[in-house]
Amino acid sequence: MTDRSLEGRLDYRPYTLERLAAFGTALLSLGAAGIHFAVLGSHFQEWWGYGVFFAVVASLQALWALPMVHSPGRWLYWAGALGNAAVIAAWAVTRTAGIPVGPSQGEVEKAQFIDVLSVVFQALIVVVCVAMASQKQIAARRLPAGALWTATLVVAVAVMALTSASLVNWASADGATHGGVPAADGHSHGGQAATMPRE
């Protein structure tokens, strides 16, 4: 597709609240996917099943963002809402009842900044997707072009900044507990004994 044809497609689409929601949820999904991709190595070291779980979640979140930017539809909003709600539910179980499968079965993980941020991103996706899929009048509300692009830029910067900060925080905690010294909760965070539920 040429730059001119792409520009024509974008100009044809109205500046609506739905368009802002599509861009915003796509950015949030990429942020959550980035976090899940970043911790793949540590989860694979713990058990292949944990690594596969995060690889599938991260891949689906990244892939979902593509059609959201190009041509979001009602089914896509519901898919995003249900998929992210399922991941949030799995996270909640591992923080309360304990990890359901694998070598760390039964262990309850502590919430950290990186996984809480991912959950916040996913919760926002659920809320926005449900609103856009069920409230057509709100979705069709027109916005000034400047407001739409400014809001999109703000969301993009916020997602990148928060995601980067969470990864730095996670890496710092990882480095502080390497060298065979376990963390206070009995697990080495990050590369040595990460478990499925920790983002």
C-alpha positions as CSV (number, residue, x, y, z in Angstrom):
1,M,0.0,0.0,0.0
2,T,1.4,3.4,-1.0
3,D,1.6,6.4,1.4
4,R,-1.0,8.1,-0.7
5,S,-3.5,5.3,-0.5
6,L,-2.9,4.9,3.2
7,E,-3.5,8.6,3.8
8,G,-6.7,8.4,1.7
9,R,-8.0,5.5,3.9
10,L,-7.2,7.4,7.1
11,D,-8.8,10.6,5.8
12,Y,-12.0,8.7,4.8
13,R,-12.5,7.4,8.4
14,P,-14.3,9.9,10.6
15,Y,-12.7,11.4,13.6
16,T,-14.9,9.7,16.2
17,L,-14.6,8.6,19.8
18,E,-14.4,5.0,18.4
19,R,-11.4,5.8,16.4
20,L,-9.6,7.2,19.5
21,A,-10.7,4.1,21.4
22,A,-9.3,1.9,18.7
23,F,-5.9,3.6,18.7
24,G,-5.8,3.8,22.5
25,T,-6.7,0.1,23.1
26,A,-4.2,-0.9,20.4
27,L,-1.4,1.0,22.2
28,L,-2.4,-0.5,25.6
29,S,-2.4,-4.0,24.1
30,L,1.1,-3.4,22.7
31,G,2.2,-2.3,26.1
32,A,0.8,-5.4,27.8
33,A,2.3,-7.6,25.0
34,G,5.7,-5.9,25.5
35,I,5.7,-6.7,29.2
36,H,4.7,-10.3,28.5
37,F,7.4,-10.7,25.8
38,A,10.0,-9.2,28.1
39,V,9.6,-11.9,30.8
40,L,9.4,-14.9,28.5
41,G,12.9,-16.0,29.1
42,S,12.6,-16.2,32.9
43,H,9.3,-18.1,32.6
44,F,10.7,-20.6,30.1
45,Q,13.6,-21.3,32.6
46,E,11.1,-22.2,35.3
47,W,8.9,-24.5,33.1
48,W,8.1,-24.7,29.4
49,G,4.4,-24.5,30.1
50,Y,4.7,-21.1,31.8
51,G,6.8,-19.8,28.9
52,V,4.2,-21.0,26.3
53,F,1.4,-19.4,28.3
54,F,3.1,-16.0,28.2
55,A,4.2,-16.4,24.6
56,V,0.6,-17.1,23.5
57,V,-0.8,-14.2,25.5
58,A,1.8,-11.8,24.3
59,S,1.4,-12.8,20.7
60,L,-2.4,-12.5,20.7
61,Q,-2.2,-9.1,22.3
62,A,0.3,-7.9,19.7
63,L,-1.7,-9.4,16.8
64,W,-5.0,-8.0,18.1
65,A,-3.6,-4.5,18.0
66,L,-3.1,-4.6,14.2
67,P,-6.7,-4.9,13.0
68,M,-7.8,-2.5,15.8
69,V,-5.9,0.3,14.1
70,H,-6.9,-0.7,10.6
71,S,-10.6,-1.7,10.8
72,P,-12.0,-2.3,14.3
73,G,-15.4,-4.1,14.4
74,R,-17.8,-5.1,17.1
75,W,-16.6,-8.7,17.2
76,L,-13.0,-7.5,17.6
77,Y,-14.0,-5.3,20.6
78,W,-15.7,-8.3,22.2
79,A,-12.7,-10.5,21.5
80,G,-10.4,-8.0,23.1
81,A,-12.7,-7.6,26.2
82,L,-13.1,-11.4,26.7
83,G,-9.5,-12.3,26.1
84,N,-8.1,-9.7,28.4
85,A,-10.7,-10.4,31.1
86,A,-9.6,-14.0,31.0
87,V,-5.9,-13.1,31.5
88,I,-6.9,-10.8,34.4
89,A,-8.9,-13.6,36.0
90,A,-5.9,-16.0,35.7
91,W,-3.6,-13.4,37.3
92,A,-6.1,-12.9,40.2
93,V,-6.2,-16.6,40.8
94,T,-2.4,-16.9,41.0
95,R,-2.3,-14.0,43.5
96,T,-5.0,-15.5,45.7
97,A,-5.6,-19.2,45.4
98,G,-2.1,-20.0,44.0
99,I,-0.6,-21.2,40.7
100,P,-2.9,-23.9,39.3
101,V,-0.3,-26.0,37.4
102,G,3.4,-26.8,36.9
103,P,6.3,-27.1,39.3
104,S,5.1,-24.0,41.3
105,Q,1.6,-25.3,41.7
106,G,-0.1,-24.0,44.9
107,E,2.3,-21.1,45.4
108,V,0.8,-17.7,45.8
109,E,2.8,-14.9,44.1
110,K,3.1,-11.4,45.3
111,A,1.9,-8.6,43.0
112,Q,4.7,-6.4,41.6
113,F,4.7,-3.1,39.7
114,I,5.3,-4.8,36.4
115,D,2.3,-7.3,36.6
116,V,0.0,-4.7,38.2
117,L,0.7,-2.3,35.3
118,S,-0.1,-5.1,32.8
119,V,-3.3,-5.8,34.6
120,V,-4.2,-2.1,34.5
121,F,-3.6,-1.9,30.8
122,Q,-5.7,-5.0,30.2
123,A,-8.5,-3.7,32.5
124,L,-8.6,-0.4,30.5
125,I,-8.9,-2.4,27.3
126,V,-11.8,-4.4,28.7
127,V,-13.7,-1.3,29.8
128,V,-13.2,0.6,26.6
129,C,-14.0,-2.4,24.4
130,V,-17.2,-3.1,26.2
131,A,-18.2,0.5,26.0
132,M,-17.5,0.8,22.2
133,A,-19.2,-2.5,21.4
134,S,-22.4,-1.8,23.4
135,Q,-22.7,2.0,23.1
136,K,-23.0,2.9,19.5
137,Q,-24.1,6.5,20.1
138,I,-21.0,7.1,22.3
139,A,-18.7,5.4,19.8
140,A,-20.0,7.6,16.9
141,R,-19.5,10.9,18.7
142,R,-17.3,13.2,16.6
143,L,-14.0,14.6,17.8
144,P,-11.9,17.4,16.4
145,A,-8.9,16.0,14.5
146,G,-6.5,17.8,16.8
147,A,-8.1,16.4,19.9
148,L,-8.0,12.8,18.5
149,W,-4.3,12.9,17.5
150,T,-3.3,14.8,20.7
151,A,-5.1,12.2,22.9
152,T,-3.5,9.4,20.9
153,L,0.0,10.8,21.4
154,V,-0.6,11.2,25.1
155,V,-1.7,7.6,25.4
156,A,1.3,6.4,23.4
157,V,3.8,8.4,25.5
158,A,2.2,7.2,28.8
159,V,2.2,3.6,27.7
160,M,5.8,3.7,26.6
161,A,6.9,5.5,29.7
162,L,5.1,3.3,32.2
163,T,6.1,0.1,30.4
164,S,9.8,1.2,30.3
165,A,9.6,2.1,34.0
166,S,8.1,-1.3,34.9
167,L,10.8,-3.1,33.0
168,V,13.6,-1.1,34.6
169,N,12.0,-1.8,38.0
170,W,11.7,-5.5,37.2
171,A,15.3,-5.7,35.9
172,S,16.6,-3.9,39.0
173,A,14.8,-6.4,41.3
174,D,16.1,-9.2,39.2
175,G,19.7,-8.0,39.5
176,A,19.4,-7.5,43.2
177,T,18.5,-11.1,43.7
178,H,20.8,-12.9,41.3
179,G,23.9,-14.8,42.3
180,G,21.9,-17.6,44.0
181,V,20.5,-15.3,46.8
182,P,16.8,-15.8,47.0
183,A,14.3,-12.9,47.5
184,A,12.5,-12.4,50.8
185,D,9.5,-14.4,49.6
186,G,11.6,-17.4,48.8
187,H,11.8,-16.9,45.0
188,S,14.5,-15.3,42.9
189,H,12.8,-12.7,40.9
190,G,13.2,-12.6,37.1
191,G,15.7,-14.9,35.5
192,Q,16.3,-17.8,38.0
193,A,13.0,-18.9,39.3
194,A,10.2,-16.9,37.8
195,T,6.8,-18.5,37.7
196,M,3.9,-18.3,35.3
197,P,1.8,-15.7,37.1
198,R,4.5,-13.1,37.6
199,E,4.4,-10.7,34.6
